[in-house]
Amino acid sequence: MQRIFHTPEGVRDIYNGECSQKRSLEKKLHQVFRQFGYEDIETPTFEYFEVFSREVGTIPSKDLYKFFDREGNTLVIRPDFTPSVSRACATYFSPEKEVVSLCYTGNTFVNNSSFRGRMKETTQMGVERIGDESAEADAEILAMTVECLKAAGLKEFQVSVGQVDYFKSLLKEAELDDEAEERLRSLISQKNYFGVEELVGEQKLKKNLAAAFSEIPQLFGSGEVLEKAKSLTNNACALAAVARLEEIYEILKVYGCEKYITFDLGMLSKYQYYTGIIFQAYTYGTGEPLVKGGRYNELMKHFGKPAASIGFVTVVDNLLLALSRQKIQLPTEEEVTVLTYRPENRDEAIRKAQKLREEGRNVALRLEKEAQQP
């Protein structure tokens, strides 16, 4: 079968009602961004490889779409918006002097394996708040996440919040080698309790440290999880990480969205640039996260302007799928009125169509089939 009639693996066409609903959803999400005072930015579809290099801590090189320009520079089709927006912020703004709040819409491209049905091209909408290291900024970003999902039409969803500094502090104390650290990170992410217990047993860690690592995969749920996390360690940095979550939670109560928030101290991102809270939002009907985000205080250093930052991205395609499976209808574009005419009535039909368009109607002109030239 000829390939010109098919898309490559991992990408697809979106058309008819689905495309219209997607545009409607994007409009709703963008309205939330603007209501919170975020300004639009567009970044290029491709960037220099250095923007997404291993030092940045984003997608592995093997999963990037790479090519060369005429001068021999290695370019990358963007897999992730955060480094691109950070690069632009460092170029055009002064986050060290004032807070920069930016929002964006566009597609990302990751050359991953499709065996789990994941798309290689996805539409993402998100925000970045750069130059603000406060707990208030963390809470605002989480509140925006809740508002976006409510604006989309979801009634039942949960935003799961973690804190990578809690795990990193214990990891530093444990002084594990790179291989053991990577295994532990993987086992905790998989919620593999028995695997974690076996690994920490092999490492001959201090009793309280081994117990803390063994408990991390089970540290998820409501506010009492934070109390449990504090009881597992006397590590000052780890305790500070939990205290930060407690402060954020109190602010979220003011926003009135605490019922949508749960905690998961075992949440660890594949993106290495996260430094504080990380979070993902889920609902029933899809196992993939609808929203992903977190704090990345070290990333702007890579672009020459150190600044504390936090943001999130909404995976529009996942959200659209969840809405469809939950039978939540999005409004489509306004109905199109079709005016058919014969050649002898052409001028009258055009004038009528123009009048209706001036009144705000959508009008399509169609020459009658039998009157069309062969």
C-alpha positions in Angstrom: 0.0 0.0 0.0 1.4 3.4 -1.0 2.8 5.4 1.9 1.6 8.8 0.5 -1.9 7.8 1.9 -0.7 7.2 5.4 1.0 9.1 8.2 4.3 7.8 9.7 4.1 5.8 12.9 3.4 8.0 16.0 1.6 10.9 14.3 -1.9 11.3 13.0 -4.4 13.5 11.2 -7.0 15.3 13.3 -10.1 16.4 11.4 -13.8 17.1 11.4 -15.5 17.4 14.8 -12.4 16.3 16.8 -10.3 19.1 15.3 -13.0 21.6 16.1 -13.3 20.4 19.7 -9.5 20.6 20.1 -9.6 24.2 19.1 -12.4 24.9 21.6 -10.4 23.2 24.4 -7.2 25.2 23.5 -9.3 28.4 23.7 -10.6 27.5 27.2 -7.1 26.7 28.5 -5.6 29.9 27.1 -8.3 31.9 28.8 -7.2 30.5 32.1 -3.6 31.4 31.4 -4.6 35.0 30.6 -6.8 35.3 33.6 -3.8 34.6 35.8 -1.8 37.3 34.0 0.5 35.2 31.8 1.7 36.6 28.5 2.0 34.7 25.2 5.3 33.6 23.7 6.2 31.6 20.6 9.5 29.8 20.3 10.9 28.1 17.2 9.9 24.5 16.3 13.7 23.6 16.1 16.6 24.9 18.2 20.3 24.3 18.5 21.2 20.9 20.1 22.8 22.6 23.1 19.3 23.8 24.3 18.4 20.2 24.9 21.7 18.7 25.7 22.3 16.2 28.5 23.6 19.0 30.8 20.1 20.6 30.6 18.6 17.3 31.9 15.8 16.9 29.3 15.0 14.1 26.8 17.8 11.6 26.2 19.7 12.3 22.9 18.5 9.0 21.4 14.9 10.2 21.6 15.5 13.5 19.8 14.8 14.3 16.2 18.1 15.7 15.1 19.3 17.1 11.7 22.0 19.5 10.3 21.7 22.9 8.8 23.7 24.2 5.9 26.5 25.3 8.2 26.8 21.9 9.8 25.2 22.8 13.1 23.2 20.1 14.9 19.6 21.2 15.3 16.8 19.5 17.3 13.0 19.6 16.8 11.8 20.6 20.2 10.9 17.7 22.5 10.0 20.0 25.5 9.0 23.6 25.8 10.6 24.5 29.1 14.2 24.7 27.9 13.1 26.7 24.8 11.1 29.2 26.9 13.9 29.5 29.4 16.4 30.2 26.6 14.0 32.9 25.2 13.5 34.4 28.7 17.3 34.7 29.2 17.6 36.4 25.8 14.8 39.0 26.0 13.8 39.4 29.7 15.5 40.2 33.1 14.1 37.5 35.5 16.8 38.5 38.1 15.0 41.9 38.3 11.3 41.0 38.0 9.1 38.0 37.7 8.4 36.9 34.1 5.1 35.0 33.5 4.9 33.3 30.1 2.4 30.9 28.4 2.7 29.0 25.1 0.9 26.6 22.7 2.5 24.3 20.2 3.6 20.8 19.3 6.5 18.8 20.7 8.3 15.8 19.0 9.8 12.9 20.8 11.2 9.9 18.8 10.2 7.4 21.4 9.2 3.8 21.0 5.5 3.4 20.0 5.0 0.0 21.6 2.8 1.6 24.3 0.8 3.5 21.8 2.4 6.8 22.7 2.3 9.5 20.0 5.6 11.1 18.8 3.9 14.4 18.2 1.7 16.0 20.8 0.1 19.4 21.3 1.1 21.1 24.6 -0.1 24.2 26.3 1.7 25.5 29.4 3.1 28.3 31.5 6.4 29.2 33.0 6.9 31.6 36.0 10.5 32.7 36.0 12.2 34.7 38.8 10.0 33.6 41.7 11.1 31.1 44.2 8.2 31.6 46.7 5.8 29.0 48.0 3.0 31.3 46.7 4.3 30.8 43.2 4.2 27.0 43.7 0.6 27.3 45.0 -0.5 29.5 42.1 0.8 27.1 39.5 -1.1 24.2 41.2 -4.2 26.3 41.4 -3.9 27.1 37.7 -3.6 23.4 37.0 -6.9 22.8 38.8 -8.6 25.7 37.1 -7.5 24.5 33.6 -9.0 21.0 34.2 -12.2 22.5 35.6 -12.4 24.8 32.6 -12.0 21.8 30.3 -15.1 20.3 31.9 -13.6 17.6 34.1 -15.4 17.0 37.4 -13.3 14.2 38.9 -9.5 14.5 38.7 -6.5 14.5 41.1 -3.3 16.5 41.1 -0.6 14.4 42.7 2.3 16.5 44.2 5.8 15.3 45.0 9.0 16.9 46.2 12.2 15.7 44.6 14.4 17.4 47.3 13.1 14.9 49.8 14.4 12.0 47.9 17.6 13.8 46.8 18.5 14.7 50.4 18.2 11.1 51.6 20.2 10.0 48.5 23.0 12.4 49.3 23.1 11.1 52.9 23.2 7.5 51.6 26.2 8.1 49.3 25.2 5.4 46.8 27.1 4.7 43.6 25.6 5.8 40.3 24.3 2.3 39.4 22.6 1.8 42.8 21.1 5.3 42.7 19.6 4.6 39.2 18.2 1.3 40.3 16.7 2.8 43.4 15.2 5.7 41.5 13.6 3.3 39.0 12.2 1.0 41.7 10.7 3.8 43.6 9.1 5.3 40.5 7.6 1.8 39.8 6.3 1.6 43.4 8.2 -1.6 43.7 8.2 -1.9 47.5 9.9 -5.3 47.6 12.6 -4.3 45.1 13.4 -1.2 47.2 13.7 -3.3 50.4 16.0 -5.7 48.7 18.2 -3.0 47.2 18.6 -1.0 50.4 19.4 -4.3 52.2 22.2 -5.0 49.8 23.7 -1.5 50.4 24.1 -1.9 54.1 22.6 1.5 54.9 22.0 2.9 58.3 18.8 1.5 59.8 16.8 4.7 59.8 17.9 5.6 56.2 17.0 2.1 54.9 13.6 2.4 56.6 13.0 5.8 55.0 13.8 4.6 51.5 11.6 1.5 52.0 8.7 3.7 53.0 9.0 6.2 50.1 7.1 4.1 47.6 4.1 4.1 50.0 4.2 7.8 50.9 1.2 8.8 48.8 -2.2 10.1 49.9 -3.7 13.1 51.7 -2.1 15.5 54.3 -1.2 12.8 56.8 1.5 11.5 54.3 3.5 14.7 55.2 3.4 13.8 58.9 4.6 10.3 58.0 7.4 11.7 55.8 8.7 13.9 58.7 8.7 11.0 61.1 11.1 9.0 58.9 14.1 11.2 59.0 16.0 14.0 60.8 17.7 15.1 57.6 17.3 18.9 57.7 17.0 19.3 53.9 14.4 16.5 53.7 12.4 18.1 56.5 12.6 21.5 54.8 11.2 19.9 51.6 8.2 18.6 53.6 7.7 21.9 55.3 7.5 23.6 51.9 4.7 21.2 50.9 2.8 22.0 54.1 3.1 25.7 53.4 1.9 25.2 49.8 -1.0 23.2 51.0 -2.2 25.9 53.4 -2.1 28.4 50.5 -4.1 26.1 48.3 -6.8 26.0 50.9 -7.2 29.8 50.3 -7.6 29.1 46.6 -10.3 26.5 47.6 -8.8 23.7 45.5 -7.2 21.5 48.2 -9.7 18.7 47.6 -8.1 18.0 44.2 -4.6 17.7 45.8 -2.8 14.6 47.0 0.8 14.0 47.8 3.3 11.4 46.5 6.9 11.6 47.9 7.8 8.7 45.6 7.1 10.7 42.4 10.4 11.1 40.5 10.6 12.7 37.1 12.7 11.5 34.1 13.6 15.2 33.7 16.7 15.9 35.8 16.2 19.7 35.9 13.5 19.5 38.6 14.6 20.8 42.0 11.5 21.2 44.2 7.9 20.2 43.8 6.8 18.1 40.9 3.3 17.2 40.1 1.0 15.3 37.6 -2.7 15.4 37.1 -4.8 12.4 36.4 -8.4 11.4 35.7 -10.2 8.2 34.8 -10.4 7.1 31.2 -6.7 7.4 30.5 -3.6 6.2 32.3 -1.4 9.0 31.0 -1.0 12.3 32.9 -3.0 15.3 31.6 -0.7 17.8 33.2 3.0 17.6 34.2 5.0 20.2 35.9 7.4 21.3 38.7 10.1 23.7 39.9 13.4 23.9 38.1 15.6 26.5 40.0 18.8 25.5 38.3 17.8 25.4 34.6 18.2 29.2 33.9 21.9 29.0 34.9 22.5 27.0 31.7 21.3 30.1 29.7 23.4 32.6 31.7 20.7 34.1 33.9 20.2 32.2 37.1 16.5 32.4 38.3 14.2 30.3 40.3 11.4 29.0 38.1 8.3 26.8 38.0 5.8 25.8 35.3 3.5 23.1 33.9 2.4 21.7 30.6 -1.1 20.5 29.7 -0.9 17.6 27.2 -3.9 18.6 25.1 -4.3 15.3 23.3 -4.5 13.3 26.5 -7.0 15.8 28.0 -9.1 15.6 24.8 -9.1 11.8 25.0 -10.1 11.8 28.7 -13.0 14.2 27.9 -14.2 11.9 25.1 -14.1 8.8 27.2 -16.0 10.5 30.0 -18.6 11.6 27.5 -18.0 15.3 28.2 -18.9 17.3 25.2 -16.9 20.3 24.1 -18.6 23.0 22.0 -17.6 22.8 18.3 -17.3 25.8 16.0 -20.4 27.6 15.0 -22.5 25.9 12.4 -21.8 26.6 8.7 -24.7 27.6 6.5 -24.3 26.2 3.0 -25.8 28.2 0.1 -26.1 26.2 -3.2 -26.7 28.1 -6.4 -26.9 27.7 -10.2 -24.7 29.7 -12.5 -27.6 32.1 -13.4 -28.1 32.9 -9.7 -24.4 33.3 -8.9 -24.3 37.1 -8.3 -27.4 37.0 -6.0 -25.9 34.1 -4.0 -22.6 35.9 -3.5 -24.3 39.1 -2.3 -26.5 37.0 0.1 -23.5 35.2 1.4 -21.6 38.4 2.0 -24.5 39.9 3.9 -24.8 36.9 6.2 -21.0 37.0 6.8 -21.3 40.6 7.8 -23.9 39.6 10.3 -21.4 37.1 11.8 -22.7 33.9 10.2 -20.4 31.3 8.7 -21.4 30.7 5.0 -20.1 28.3 2.4 -21.0 28.8 -1.3 -21.5 25.7 -3.4 -22.2 25.5 -7.1 -24.8 22.8 -7.7 -23.2 19.5 -8.7 -25.1 19.1 -12.0 -24.1 22.7 -13.0 -20.4 22.1 -12.4 -18.1 21.7 -15.5 -17.0 18.1 -16.2 
